[in-house]
């Protein structure tokens, strides 16, 4: 498992999934990343920095947004 920094690009409050851009990867976006349910949807503002736990580097379904920060 690794911990990555990313920028929130979109958030779907219905499915609690996000599209993120990993810091340092300006062309690659990860879509359909699960967001931890303890994060309030009001905190999921586009452009905010997020912390992402990545369990498998080759599978976006194995990543979880675990924190939002400024």
N, CA, C, O and CB atoms as a CASP TS submission, in Angstrom:
PFRMAT TS
TARGET T0000
AUTHOR 0000-0000-0000
METHOD Language model
MODEL 1
PARENT N/A
ATOM      1  N   UNK     1       0.844  -1.177   0.000  1.00  0.00           N
ATOM      2  CA  UNK     1       0.000   0.000   0.000  1.00  0.00           C
ATOM      3  C   UNK     1       0.886   1.236   0.000  1.00  0.00           C
ATOM      4  O   UNK     1       1.949   1.257   0.621  1.00  0.00           O
ATOM      5  CB  UNK     1      -0.958   0.001   1.215  1.00  0.00           C
ATOM      6  N   UNK     2       0.432   2.261  -0.704  1.00  0.00           N
ATOM      7  CA  UNK     2       1.138   3.535  -0.691  1.00  0.00           C
ATOM      8  C   UNK     2       0.139   4.665  -0.506  1.00  0.00           C
ATOM      9  O   UNK     2      -1.054   4.509  -0.768  1.00  0.00           O
ATOM     10  CB  UNK     2       1.950   3.732  -1.991  1.00  0.00           C
ATOM     11  N   UNK     3       0.637   5.784  -0.058  1.00  0.00           N
ATOM     12  CA  UNK     3      -0.179   6.967   0.157  1.00  0.00           C
ATOM     13  C   UNK     3       0.238   8.004  -0.864  1.00  0.00           C
ATOM     14  O   UNK     3       1.422   8.317  -0.985  1.00  0.00           O
ATOM     15  CB  UNK     3      -0.035   7.511   1.611  1.00  0.00           C
ATOM     16  N   UNK     4      -0.728   8.543  -1.604  1.00  0.00           N
ATOM     17  CA  UNK     4      -0.459   9.499  -2.676  1.00  0.00           C
ATOM     18  C   UNK     4      -1.226  10.794  -2.431  1.00  0.00           C
ATOM     19  O   UNK     4      -2.278  10.807  -1.792  1.00  0.00           O
ATOM     20  CB  UNK     4      -0.836   8.901  -4.048  1.00  0.00           C
ATOM     21  N   UNK     5      -0.666  11.889  -2.962  1.00  0.00           N
ATOM     22  CA  UNK     5      -1.367  13.175  -2.975  1.00  0.00           C
ATOM     23  C   UNK     5      -2.021  13.337  -4.337  1.00  0.00           C
ATOM     24  O   UNK     5      -1.481  12.912  -5.358  1.00  0.00           O
ATOM     25  CB  UNK     5      -0.393  14.370  -2.669  1.00  0.00           C
ATOM     26  N   UNK     6      -3.201  13.962  -4.333  1.00  0.00           N
ATOM     27  CA  UNK     6      -3.915  14.175  -5.587  1.00  0.00           C
ATOM     28  C   UNK     6      -4.765  15.436  -5.487  1.00  0.00           C
ATOM     29  O   UNK     6      -4.912  16.030  -4.419  1.00  0.00           O
ATOM     30  CB  UNK     6      -4.796  12.951  -5.933  1.00  0.00           C
ATOM     31  N   UNK     7      -5.316  15.825  -6.622  1.00  0.00           N
ATOM     32  CA  UNK     7      -6.239  16.955  -6.702  1.00  0.00           C
ATOM     33  C   UNK     7      -7.587  16.424  -7.143  1.00  0.00           C
ATOM     34  O   UNK     7      -7.679  15.641  -8.087  1.00  0.00           O
ATOM     35  CB  UNK     7      -5.720  18.057  -7.683  1.00  0.00           C
ATOM     36  N   UNK     8      -8.628  16.853  -6.458  1.00  0.00           N
ATOM     37  CA  UNK     8      -9.977  16.412  -6.773  1.00  0.00           C
ATOM     38  C   UNK     8     -10.467  17.116  -8.032  1.00  0.00           C
ATOM     39  O   UNK     8     -10.482  18.346  -8.092  1.00  0.00           O
ATOM     40  CB  UNK     8     -10.932  16.681  -5.590  1.00  0.00           C
ATOM     41  N   UNK     9     -10.867  16.344  -9.036  1.00  0.00           N
ATOM     42  CA  UNK     9     -11.350  16.900 -10.299  1.00  0.00           C
ATOM     43  C   UNK     9     -12.865  16.812 -10.421  1.00  0.00           C
ATOM     44  O   UNK     9     -13.484  17.679 -11.038  1.00  0.00           O
ATOM     45  CB  UNK     9     -10.701  16.184 -11.465  1.00  0.00           C
ATOM     46  N   UNK    10     -13.471  15.775  -9.841  1.00  0.00           N
ATOM     47  CA  UNK    10     -14.928  15.677  -9.808  1.00  0.00           C
ATOM     48  C   UNK    10     -15.334  14.730  -8.692  1.00  0.00           C
ATOM     49  O   UNK    10     -14.557  13.883  -8.252  1.00  0.00           O
ATOM     50  CB  UNK    10     -15.491  15.193 -11.172  1.00  0.00           C
ATOM     51  N   UNK    11     -16.583  14.899  -8.241  1.00  0.00           N
ATOM     52  CA  UNK    11     -17.099  14.064  -7.158  1.00  0.00           C
ATOM     53  C   UNK    11     -18.573  13.798  -7.400  1.00  0.00           C
ATOM     54  O   UNK    11     -19.334  14.721  -7.691  1.00  0.00           O
ATOM     55  CB  UNK    11     -16.880  14.738  -5.775  1.00  0.00           C
ATOM     56  N   UNK    12     -18.980  12.541  -7.281  1.00  0.00           N
ATOM     57  CA  UNK    12     -20.378  12.141  -7.412  1.00  0.00           C
ATOM     58  C   UNK    12     -20.875  11.736  -6.036  1.00  0.00           C
ATOM     59  O   UNK    12     -20.499  10.684  -5.518  1.00  0.00           O
ATOM     60  CB  UNK    12     -20.551  10.974  -8.446  1.00  0.00           C
ATOM     61  N   UNK    13     -21.726  12.573  -5.440  1.00  0.00           N
ATOM     62  CA  UNK    13     -22.199  12.315  -4.079  1.00  0.00           C
ATOM     63  C   UNK    13     -23.152  11.121  -4.014  1.00  0.00           C
ATOM     64  O   UNK    13     -23.339  10.548  -2.940  1.00  0.00           O
ATOM     65  CB  UNK    13     -22.890  13.552  -3.526  1.00  0.00           C
ATOM     66  N   UNK    14     -23.749  10.740  -5.126  1.00  0.00           N
ATOM     67  CA  UNK    14     -24.641   9.586  -5.144  1.00  0.00           C
ATOM     68  C   UNK    14     -23.888   8.273  -5.002  1.00  0.00           C
ATOM     69  O   UNK    14     -24.278   7.402  -4.224  1.00  0.00           O
ATOM     70  CB  UNK    14     -25.446   9.576  -6.422  1.00  0.00           C
ATOM     71  N   UNK    15     -22.812   8.138  -5.756  1.00  0.00           N
ATOM     72  CA  UNK    15     -22.032   6.902  -5.716  1.00  0.00           C
ATOM     73  C   UNK    15     -20.829   6.993  -4.791  1.00  0.00           C
ATOM     74  O   UNK    15     -20.185   5.985  -4.499  1.00  0.00           O
ATOM     75  CB  UNK    15     -21.572   6.543  -7.101  1.00  0.00           C
ATOM     76  N   UNK    16     -20.524   8.218  -4.324  1.00  0.00           N
ATOM     77  CA  UNK    16     -19.340   8.488  -3.499  1.00  0.00           C
ATOM     78  C   UNK    16     -18.073   8.034  -4.214  1.00  0.00           C
ATOM     79  O   UNK    16     -17.209   7.373  -3.639  1.00  0.00           O
ATOM     80  CB  UNK    16     -19.458   7.784  -2.130  1.00  0.00           C
ATOM     81  N   UNK    17     -17.993   8.412  -5.493  1.00  0.00           N
ATOM     82  CA  UNK    17     -16.819   8.141  -6.325  1.00  0.00           C
ATOM     83  C   UNK    17     -16.254   9.466  -6.801  1.00  0.00           C
ATOM     84  O   UNK    17     -16.984  10.449  -6.926  1.00  0.00           O
ATOM     85  CB  UNK    17     -17.175   7.219  -7.536  1.00  0.00           C
ATOM     86  N   UNK    18     -14.951   9.493  -7.069  1.00  0.00           N
ATOM     87  CA  UNK    18     -14.285  10.721  -7.480  1.00  0.00           C
ATOM     88  C   UNK    18     -13.385  10.463  -8.678  1.00  0.00           C
ATOM     89  O   UNK    18     -12.959   9.340  -8.946  1.00  0.00           O
ATOM     90  CB  UNK    18     -13.475  11.309  -6.321  1.00  0.00           C
ATOM     91  N   UNK    19     -13.115  11.556  -9.385  1.00  0.00           N
ATOM     92  CA  UNK    19     -12.058  11.582 -10.382  1.00  0.00           C
ATOM     93  C   UNK    19     -10.956  12.437  -9.800  1.00  0.00           C
ATOM     94  O   UNK    19     -11.198  13.559  -9.355  1.00  0.00           O
ATOM     95  CB  UNK    19     -12.559  12.134 -11.773  1.00  0.00           C
ATOM     96  N   UNK    20      -9.735  11.905  -9.803  1.00  0.00           N
ATOM     97  CA  UNK    20      -8.612  12.608  -9.200  1.00  0.00           C
ATOM     98  C   UNK    20      -7.440  12.668 -10.172  1.00  0.00           C
ATOM     99  O   UNK    20      -7.336  11.869 -11.103  1.00  0.00           O
ATOM    100  CB  UNK    20      -8.189  11.928  -7.889  1.00  0.00           C
ATOM    101  N   UNK    21      -6.568  13.630  -9.930  1.00  0.00           N
ATOM    102  CA  UNK    21      -5.319  13.755 -10.683  1.00  0.00           C
ATOM    103  C   UNK    21      -4.181  13.628  -9.684  1.00  0.00           C
ATOM    104  O   UNK    21      -4.040  14.463  -8.790  1.00  0.00           O
ATOM    105  CB  UNK    21      -5.243  15.120 -11.476  1.00  0.00           C
ATOM    106  N   UNK    22      -3.378  12.601  -9.830  1.00  0.00           N
ATOM    107  CA  UNK    22      -2.256  12.405  -8.925  1.00  0.00           C
ATOM    108  C   UNK    22      -1.247  13.539  -9.098  1.00  0.00           C
ATOM    109  O   UNK    22      -0.955  13.947 -10.222  1.00  0.00           O
ATOM    110  CB  UNK    22      -1.586  11.037  -9.175  1.00  0.00           C
ATOM    111  N   UNK    23      -0.719  14.044  -7.990  1.00  0.00           N
ATOM    112  CA  UNK    23       0.298  15.096  -8.038  1.00  0.00           C
ATOM    113  C   UNK    23       1.519  14.560  -8.778  1.00  0.00           C
ATOM    114  O   UNK    23       1.989  13.457  -8.497  1.00  0.00           O
ATOM    115  CB  UNK    23       0.683  15.579  -6.599  1.00  0.00           C
ATOM    116  N   UNK    24       2.023  15.337  -9.714  1.00  0.00           N
ATOM    117  CA  UNK    24       3.174  14.920 -10.502  1.00  0.00           C
ATOM    118  C   UNK    24       2.799  14.199 -11.783  1.00  0.00           C
ATOM    119  O   UNK    24       3.666  13.916 -12.610  1.00  0.00           O
ATOM    120  CB  UNK    24       4.049  14.042  -9.682  1.00  0.00           C
ATOM    121  N   UNK    25       1.518  13.898 -11.960  1.00  0.00           N
ATOM    122  CA  UNK    25       1.037  13.227 -13.163  1.00  0.00           C
ATOM    123  C   UNK    25      -0.006  14.132 -13.802  1.00  0.00           C
ATOM    124  O   UNK    25      -1.204  13.973 -13.569  1.00  0.00           O
ATOM    125  CB  UNK    25       0.444  11.805 -12.839  1.00  0.00           C
ATOM    126  N   UNK    26       0.451  15.071 -14.603  1.00  0.00           N
ATOM    127  CA  UNK    26      -0.432  16.123 -15.099  1.00  0.00           C
ATOM    128  C   UNK    26      -1.325  15.704 -16.252  1.00  0.00           C
ATOM    129  O   UNK    26      -2.212  16.464 -16.644  1.00  0.00           O
ATOM    130  CB  UNK    26       0.377  17.282 -15.520  1.00  0.00           C
ATOM    131  N   UNK    27      -1.120  14.535 -16.798  1.00  0.00           N
ATOM    132  CA  UNK    27      -1.966  14.092 -17.895  1.00  0.00           C
ATOM    133  C   UNK    27      -2.851  12.912 -17.527  1.00  0.00           C
ATOM    134  O   UNK    27      -3.797  12.599 -18.250  1.00  0.00           O
ATOM    135  CB  UNK    27      -1.118  13.731 -19.069  1.00  0.00           C
ATOM    136  N   UNK    28      -2.561  12.262 -16.424  1.00  0.00           N
ATOM    137  CA  UNK    28      -3.310  11.058 -16.059  1.00  0.00           C
ATOM    138  C   UNK    28      -4.325  11.350 -14.960  1.00  0.00           C
ATOM    139  O   UNK    28      -4.002  11.950 -13.935  1.00  0.00           O
ATOM    140  CB  UNK    28      -2.353   9.953 -15.606  1.00  0.00           C
ATOM    141  N   UNK    29      -5.547  10.916 -15.196  1.00  0.00           N
ATOM    142  CA  UNK    29      -6.612  11.034 -14.214  1.00  0.00           C
ATOM    143  C   UNK    29      -7.069   9.629 -13.832  1.00  0.00           C
ATOM    144  O   UNK    29      -7.089   8.725 -14.667  1.00  0.00           O
ATOM    145  CB  UNK    29      -7.800  11.885 -14.766  1.00  0.00           C
ATOM    146  N   UNK    30      -7.430   9.457 -12.581  1.00  0.00           N
ATOM    147  CA  UNK    30      -8.036   8.201 -12.139  1.00  0.00           C
ATOM    148  C   UNK    30      -9.520   8.463 -11.942  1.00  0.00           C
ATOM    149  O   UNK    30      -9.900   9.367 -11.199  1.00  0.00           O
ATOM    150  CB  UNK    30      -7.367   7.657 -10.817  1.00  0.00           C
ATOM    151  N   UNK    31     -10.351   7.683 -12.598  1.00  0.00           N
ATOM    152  CA  UNK    31     -11.798   7.848 -12.510  1.00  0.00           C
ATOM    153  C   UNK    31     -12.408   6.723 -11.686  1.00  0.00           C
ATOM    154  O   UNK    31     -11.878   5.613 -11.653  1.00  0.00           O
ATOM    155  CB  UNK    31     -12.428   7.888 -13.912  1.00  0.00           C
ATOM    156  N   UNK    32     -13.508   7.009 -11.031  1.00  0.00           N
ATOM    157  CA  UNK    32     -14.226   5.985 -10.280  1.00  0.00           C
ATOM    158  C   UNK    32     -13.530   5.559  -9.005  1.00  0.00           C
ATOM    159  O   UNK    32     -13.686   4.423  -8.556  1.00  0.00           O
ATOM    160  CB  UNK    32     -14.437   4.796 -11.136  1.00  0.00           C
ATOM    161  N   UNK    33     -12.756   6.473  -8.416  1.00  0.00           N
ATOM    162  CA  UNK    33     -12.047   6.162  -7.175  1.00  0.00           C
ATOM    163  C   UNK    33     -13.022   6.297  -6.009  1.00  0.00           C
ATOM    164  O   UNK    33     -13.707   7.313  -5.884  1.00  0.00           O
ATOM    165  CB  UNK    33     -10.809   7.100  -6.979  1.00  0.00           C
ATOM    166  N   UNK    34     -13.085   5.291  -5.171  1.00  0.00           N
ATOM    167  CA  UNK    34     -13.971   5.302  -4.010  1.00  0.00           C
ATOM    168  C   UNK    34     -13.530   6.372  -3.019  1.00  0.00           C
ATOM    169  O   UNK    34     -12.338   6.590  -2.806  1.00  0.00           O
ATOM    170  CB  UNK    34     -13.995   3.920  -3.332  1.00  0.00           C
ATOM    171  N   UNK    35     -14.521   7.038  -2.414  1.00  0.00           N
ATOM    172  CA  UNK    35     -14.269   8.051  -1.390  1.00  0.00           C
ATOM    173  C   UNK    35     -14.771   7.502  -0.061  1.00  0.00           C
ATOM    174  O   UNK    35     -15.885   6.984   0.018  1.00  0.00           O
ATOM    175  CB  UNK    35     -14.966   9.417  -1.743  1.00  0.00           C
ATOM    176  N   UNK    36     -13.958   7.614   0.975  1.00  0.00           N
ATOM    177  CA  UNK    36     -14.352   7.133   2.299  1.00  0.00           C
ATOM    178  C   UNK    36     -15.634   7.840   2.738  1.00  0.00           C
ATOM    179  O   UNK    36     -15.759   9.057   2.595  1.00  0.00           O
ATOM    180  CB  UNK    36     -13.214   7.365   3.336  1.00  0.00           C
ATOM    181  N   UNK    37     -16.566   7.085   3.264  1.00  0.00           N
ATOM    182  CA  UNK    37     -17.876   7.630   3.650  1.00  0.00           C
ATOM    183  C   UNK    37     -17.814   8.556   4.862  1.00  0.00           C
ATOM    184  O   UNK    37     -18.777   9.273   5.135  1.00  0.00           O
ATOM    185  CB  UNK    37     -18.831   6.498   3.942  1.00  0.00           C
ATOM    186  N   UNK    38     -16.706   8.556   5.589  1.00  0.00           N
ATOM    187  CA  UNK    38     -16.605   9.465   6.726  1.00  0.00           C
ATOM    188  C   UNK    38     -16.284  10.892   6.284  1.00  0.00           C
ATOM    189  O   UNK    38     -16.330  11.811   7.101  1.00  0.00           O
ATOM    190  CB  UNK    38     -15.540   8.970   7.697  1.00  0.00           C
ATOM    191  N   UNK    39     -15.960  11.092   5.004  1.00  0.00           N
ATOM    192  CA  UNK    39     -15.725  12.431   4.474  1.00  0.00           C
ATOM    193  C   UNK    39     -17.062  13.031   4.053  1.00  0.00           C
ATOM    194  O   UNK    39     -17.810  12.423   3.286  1.00  0.00           O
ATOM    195  CB  UNK    39     -14.726  12.396   3.276  1.00  0.00           C
ATOM    196  N   UNK    40     -17.354  14.212   4.553  1.00  0.00           N
ATOM    197  CA  UNK    40     -18.612  14.869   4.215  1.00  0.00           C
ATOM    198  C   UNK    40     -18.581  15.350   2.776  1.00  0.00           C
ATOM    199  O   UNK    40     -17.561  15.851   2.304  1.00  0.00           O
ATOM    200  CB  UNK    40     -18.887  16.042   5.166  1.00  0.00           C
ATOM    201  N   UNK    41     -19.699  15.198   2.081  1.00  0.00           N
ATOM    202  CA  UNK    41     -19.745  15.586   0.673  1.00  0.00           C
ATOM    203  C   UNK    41     -19.476  17.081   0.499  1.00  0.00           C
ATOM    204  O   UNK    41     -18.972  17.488  -0.548  1.00  0.00           O
ATOM    205  CB  UNK    41     -21.104  15.223   0.070  1.00  0.00           C
ATOM    206  N   UNK    42     -19.797  17.903   1.491  1.00  0.00           N
ATOM    207  CA  UNK    42     -19.531  19.336   1.426  1.00  0.00           C
ATOM    208  C   UNK    42     -18.055  19.673   1.410  1.00  0.00           C
ATOM    209  O   UNK    42     -17.673  20.764   0.986  1.00  0.00           O
ATOM    210  CB  UNK    42     -20.178  20.021   2.579  1.00  0.00           C
ATOM    211  N   UNK    43     -17.218  18.752   1.866  1.00  0.00           N
ATOM    212  CA  UNK    43     -15.769  18.946   1.850  1.00  0.00           C
ATOM    213  C   UNK    43     -15.143  18.610   0.504  1.00  0.00           C
ATOM    214  O   UNK    43     -13.993  18.959   0.240  1.00  0.00           O
ATOM    215  CB  UNK    43     -15.127  18.107   2.925  1.00  0.00           C
ATOM    216  N   UNK    44     -15.900  17.935  -0.337  1.00  0.00           N
ATOM    217  CA  UNK    44     -15.377  17.472  -1.617  1.00  0.00           C
ATOM    218  C   UNK    44     -15.523  18.562  -2.674  1.00  0.00           C
ATOM    219  O   UNK    44     -16.302  18.434  -3.619  1.00  0.00           O
ATOM    220  CB  UNK    44     -16.098  16.189  -2.064  1.00  0.00           C
ATOM    221  N   UNK    45     -14.762  19.626  -2.494  1.00  0.00           N
ATOM    222  CA  UNK    45     -14.781  20.787  -3.385  1.00  0.00           C
ATOM    223  C   UNK    45     -13.733  20.587  -4.478  1.00  0.00           C
ATOM    224  O   UNK    45     -12.581  20.256  -4.195  1.00  0.00           O
ATOM    225  CB  UNK    45     -14.516  22.111  -2.594  1.00  0.00           C
ATOM    226  N   UNK    46     -14.140  20.791  -5.710  1.00  0.00           N
ATOM    227  CA  UNK    46     -13.233  20.595  -6.832  1.00  0.00           C
ATOM    228  C   UNK    46     -11.995  21.461  -6.680  1.00  0.00           C
ATOM    229  O   UNK    46     -12.085  22.635  -6.319  1.00  0.00           O
ATOM    230  CB  UNK    46     -13.936  20.906  -8.151  1.00  0.00           C
ATOM    231  N   UNK    47     -10.844  20.876  -6.956  1.00  0.00           N
ATOM    232  CA  UNK    47      -9.578  21.578  -6.853  1.00  0.00           C
ATOM    233  C   UNK    47      -8.870  21.395  -5.520  1.00  0.00           C
ATOM    234  O   UNK    47      -7.705  21.769  -5.383  1.00  0.00           O
ATOM    235  CB  UNK    47      -9.798  23.016  -7.090  1.00  0.00           C
ATOM    236  N   UNK    48      -9.559  20.822  -4.533  1.00  0.00           N
ATOM    237  CA  UNK    48      -8.920  20.594  -3.234  1.00  0.00           C
ATOM    238  C   UNK    48      -7.962  19.418  -3.312  1.00  0.00           C
ATOM    239  O   UNK    48      -8.106  18.526  -4.147  1.00  0.00           O
ATOM    240  CB  UNK    48      -9.974  20.346  -2.144  1.00  0.00           C
ATOM    241  N   UNK    49      -6.988  19.440  -2.426  1.00  0.00           N
ATOM    242  CA  UNK    49      -6.028  18.347  -2.338  1.00  0.00           C
ATOM    243  C   UNK    49      -6.654  17.209  -1.544  1.00  0.00           C
ATOM    244  O   UNK    49      -7.395  17.436  -0.587  1.00  0.00           O
ATOM    245  CB  UNK    49      -4.696  18.818  -1.683  1.00  0.00           C
ATOM    246  N   UNK    50      -6.348  15.992  -1.953  1.00  0.00           N
ATOM    247  CA  UNK    50      -6.848  14.812  -1.250  1.00  0.00           C
ATOM    248  C   UNK    50      -5.692  13.834  -1.042  1.00  0.00           C
ATOM    249  O   UNK    50      -4.722  13.814  -1.801  1.00  0.00           O
ATOM    250  CB  UNK    50      -8.015  14.137  -2.044  1.00  0.00           C
ATOM    251  N   UNK    51      -5.824  13.036  -0.005  1.00  0.00           N
ATOM    252  CA  UNK    51      -4.884  11.948   0.263  1.00  0.00           C
ATOM    253  C   UNK    51      -5.560  10.663  -0.194  1.00  0.00           C
ATOM    254  O   UNK    51      -6.738  10.430   0.078  1.00  0.00           O
ATOM    255  CB  UNK    51      -4.474  11.880   1.795  1.00  0.00           C
ATOM    256  N   UNK    52      -4.793   9.835  -0.892  1.00  0.00           N
ATOM    257  CA  UNK    52      -5.339   8.621  -1.486  1.00  0.00           C
ATOM    258  C   UNK    52      -4.514   7.416  -1.045  1.00  0.00           C
ATOM    259  O   UNK    52      -3.295   7.398  -1.214  1.00  0.00           O
ATOM    260  CB  UNK    52      -5.367   8.727  -3.028  1.00  0.00           C
ATOM    261  N   UNK    53      -5.173   6.424  -0.486  1.00  0.00           N
ATOM    262  CA  UNK    53      -4.518   5.150  -0.168  1.00  0.00           C
ATOM    263  C   UNK    53      -4.638   4.277  -1.410  1.00  0.00           C
ATOM    264  O   UNK    53      -5.741   4.020  -1.893  1.00  0.00           O
ATOM    265  CB  UNK    53      -5.164   4.447   1.106  1.00  0.00           C
ATOM    266  N   UNK    54      -3.495   3.821  -1.924  1.00  0.00           N
ATOM    267  CA  UNK    54      -3.463   3.003  -3.139  1.00  0.00           C
ATOM    268  C   UNK    54      -2.979   1.605  -2.753  1.00  0.00           C
ATOM    269  O   UNK    54      -1.852   1.433  -2.288  1.00  0.00           O
ATOM    270  CB  UNK    54      -2.534   3.643  -4.242  1.00  0.00           C
ATOM    271  N   UNK    55      -3.836   0.625  -2.950  1.00  0.00           N
ATOM    272  CA  UNK    55      -3.513  -0.750  -2.594  1.00  0.00           C
ATOM    273  C   UNK    55      -2.881  -1.516  -3.754  1.00  0.00           C
ATOM    274  O   UNK    55      -2.085  -2.431  -3.543  1.00  0.00           O
ATOM    275  CB  UNK    55      -4.761  -1.467  -2.127  1.00  0.00           C
ATOM    276  N   UNK    56      -3.245  -1.133  -4.988  1.00  0.00           N
ATOM    277  CA  UNK    56      -2.681  -1.763  -6.186  1.00  0.00           C
ATOM    278  C   UNK    56      -2.425  -0.659  -7.204  1.00  0.00           C
ATOM    279  O   UNK    56      -3.369  -0.034  -7.688  1.00  0.00           O
ATOM    280  CB  UNK    56      -3.643  -2.874  -6.774  1.00  0.00           C
ATOM    281  N   UNK    57      -1.175  -0.415  -7.530  1.00  0.00           N
ATOM    282  CA  UNK    57      -0.780   0.684  -8.420  1.00  0.00           C
ATOM    283  C   UNK    57      -1.388   0.569  -9.822  1.00  0.00           C
ATOM    284  O   UNK    57      -1.443   1.564 -10.544  1.00  0.00           O
ATOM    285  CB  UNK    57       0.730   0.732  -8.531  1.00  0.00           C
ATOM    286  N   UNK    58      -1.838  -0.604 -10.215  1.00  0.00           N
ATOM    287  CA  UNK    58      -2.327  -0.827 -11.570  1.00  0.00           C
ATOM    288  C   UNK    58      -3.846  -0.936 -11.656  1.00  0.00           C
ATOM    289  O   UNK    58      -4.386  -1.267 -12.712  1.00  0.00           O
ATOM    290  CB  UNK    58      -1.708  -2.069 -12.127  1.00  0.00           C
ATOM    291  N   UNK    59      -4.541  -0.658 -10.546  1.00  0.00           N
ATOM    292  CA  UNK    59      -5.993  -0.821 -10.526  1.00  0.00           C
ATOM    293  C   UNK    59      -6.621   0.309  -9.720  1.00  0.00           C
ATOM    294  O   UNK    59      -6.509   0.333  -8.495  1.00  0.00           O
ATOM    295  CB  UNK    59      -6.390  -2.200  -9.933  1.00  0.00           C
ATOM    296  N   UNK    60      -7.281   1.250 -10.402  1.00  0.00           N
ATOM    297  CA  UNK    60      -7.910   2.398  -9.729  1.00  0.00           C
ATOM    298  C   UNK    60      -9.018   1.971  -8.765  1.00  0.00           C
ATOM    299  O   UNK    60      -9.354   2.710  -7.840  1.00  0.00           O
ATOM    300  CB  UNK    60      -8.480   3.363 -10.766  1.00  0.00           C
ATOM    301  N   UNK    61      -9.583   0.787  -8.980  1.00  0.00           N
ATOM    302  CA  UNK    61     -10.619   0.285  -8.074  1.00  0.00           C
ATOM    303  C   UNK    61     -10.053  -0.092  -6.713  1.00  0.00           C
ATOM    304  O   UNK    61     -10.807  -0.305  -5.764  1.00  0.00           O
ATOM    305  CB  UNK    61     -11.316  -0.917  -8.688  1.00  0.00           C
ATOM    306  N   UNK    62      -8.745  -0.176  -6.613  1.00  0.00           N
ATOM    307  CA  UNK    62      -8.075  -0.517  -5.362  1.00  0.00           C
ATOM    308  C   UNK    62      -7.483   0.719  -4.683  1.00  0.00           C
ATOM    309  O   UNK    62      -6.497   0.621  -3.953  1.00  0.00           O
ATOM    310  CB  UNK    62      -6.979  -1.546  -5.618  1.00  0.00           C
ATOM    311  N   UNK    63      -8.088   1.876  -4.929  1.00  0.00           N
ATOM    312  CA  UNK    63      -7.661   3.128  -4.303  1.00  0.00           C
ATOM    313  C   UNK    63      -8.838   3.736  -3.563  1.00  0.00           C
ATOM    314  O   UNK    63      -9.989   3.546  -3.954  1.00  0.00           O
ATOM    315  CB  UNK    63      -7.100   4.125  -5.359  1.00  0.00           C
ATOM    316  N   UNK    64      -8.548   4.478  -2.478  1.00  0.00           N
ATOM    317  CA  UNK    64      -9.590   5.114  -1.677  1.00  0.00           C
ATOM    318  C   UNK    64      -9.125   6.510  -1.279  1.00  0.00           C
ATOM    319  O   UNK    64      -8.017   6.677  -0.769  1.00  0.00           O
ATOM    320  CB  UNK    64      -9.930   4.263  -0.417  1.00  0.00           C
ATOM    321  N   UNK    65      -9.975   7.513  -1.513  1.00  0.00           N
ATOM    322  CA  UNK    65      -9.709   8.859  -1.014  1.00  0.00           C
ATOM    323  C   UNK    65      -9.991   8.821   0.480  1.00  0.00           C
ATOM    324  O   UNK    65     -11.112   8.518   0.890  1.00  0.00           O
ATOM    325  CB  UNK    65     -10.587   9.958  -1.754  1.00  0.00           C
ATOM    326  N   UNK    66      -8.980   9.128   1.305  1.00  0.00           N
ATOM    327  CA  UNK    66      -9.155   8.984   2.750  1.00  0.00           C
ATOM    328  C   UNK    66      -9.144  10.313   3.496  1.00  0.00           C
ATOM    329  O   UNK    66      -9.500  10.358   4.674  1.00  0.00           O
ATOM    330  CB  UNK    66      -8.080   8.098   3.302  1.00  0.00           C
ATOM    331  N   UNK    67      -8.738  11.406   2.827  1.00  0.00           N
ATOM    332  CA  UNK    67      -8.681  12.707   3.501  1.00  0.00           C
ATOM    333  C   UNK    67      -8.745  13.831   2.484  1.00  0.00           C
ATOM    334  O   UNK    67      -8.360  13.670   1.326  1.00  0.00           O
ATOM    335  CB  UNK    67      -7.401  12.828   4.348  1.00  0.00           C
ATOM    336  N   UNK    68      -9.242  14.981   2.943  1.00  0.00           N
ATOM    337  CA  UNK    68      -9.268  16.213   2.151  1.00  0.00           C
ATOM    338  C   UNK    68      -8.513  17.257   2.950  1.00  0.00           C
ATOM    339  O   UNK    68      -8.703  17.368   4.161  1.00  0.00           O
ATOM    340  CB  UNK    68     -10.745  16.684   1.826  1.00  0.00           C
ATOM    341  N   UNK    69      -7.660  18.024   2.289  1.00  0.00           N
ATOM    342  CA  UNK    69      -6.914  19.066   3.006  1.00  0.00           C
ATOM    343  C   UNK    69      -6.665  20.246   2.089  1.00  0.00           C
ATOM    344  O   UNK    69      -6.854  20.166   0.875  1.00  0.00           O
ATOM    345  CB  UNK    69      -5.577  18.517   3.547  1.00  0.00           C
ATOM    346  N   UNK    70      -6.232  21.355   2.700  1.00  0.00           N
ATOM    347  CA  UNK    70      -5.945  22.563   1.914  1.00  0.00           C
ATOM    348  C   UNK    70      -4.478  22.875   1.958  1.00  0.00           C
ATOM    349  O   UNK    70      -4.037  23.855   1.358  1.00  0.00           O
ATOM    350  CB  UNK    70      -6.749  23.760   2.424  1.00  0.00           C
TER
END
